């Protein structure tokens, strides 16, 4: 099978990468809800967030129905939020609600890229686009200071900045196309993971960098399309099952 991202070491498809992410997330939530004293479970779980962040950027580039894509991620996150609140009494916006905001940012950038790529007044359009994007970043950063999110604003921006390198279809320039490179996208991810670790001030968060070797093996292929909706259902479903087990253990 050809590697659509031209990664010479790519052997993992998108569906396989999602399965790995789901397993890692399951381990993380088992550790958080059932065995909080077993730190290795949380350490292993740190690898899941970067994988899903990378896949969010990838999905936004290839999806045809943008509204449907956004709603699937957003609703999945909201169901998770409600489930945790019912079972644990904890109210916070989880990583998938954050990634739904990432999706909105990515679609804004895609629109601005198309706006700039038209022939007339490119300099003026570029300036206008930069102003719009800068204002959106200021608003987003302010909201994240007011609302209890699971991760900080930098985590929301991780898939956004990775998505900026998906630029081949917006420009014919060979120089610009050079930046649409899988290794460069993984490098951006690694840099953000270090910044997120410093921002959150959590020692355990540094282990998220161990996801980089997994991402380096991604070949850009979709993989098994039949499992598409399974991944959206898995996120709220697995936490509901874990919380039910937790209730039974307490009793």
Secondary structure, DSSP 4 states (H G I P E B T S, - for coil): ---TT--TT--B-HHHHHHHHHHHHHHHHHHHHT-TT-HHHHHHHHHHHHHHHHHHHHHHHH-S-HHHHHHHHHHHHHHHHHHHHHHH----B-HHHHHHHHHHHHHHHHHHHHHHHSSS-HHHHHHHHHHHHHHHHHHHHHHHHHS-BSS-HHHHHHHHHHHTT--GGG---HHHHHT--HHHHHHHHHHHHHHHHHHHT-GGGGGGGGGHHHHHTB-S----GGGHHHHHHHHHHHHHHHHHHHHHHH-
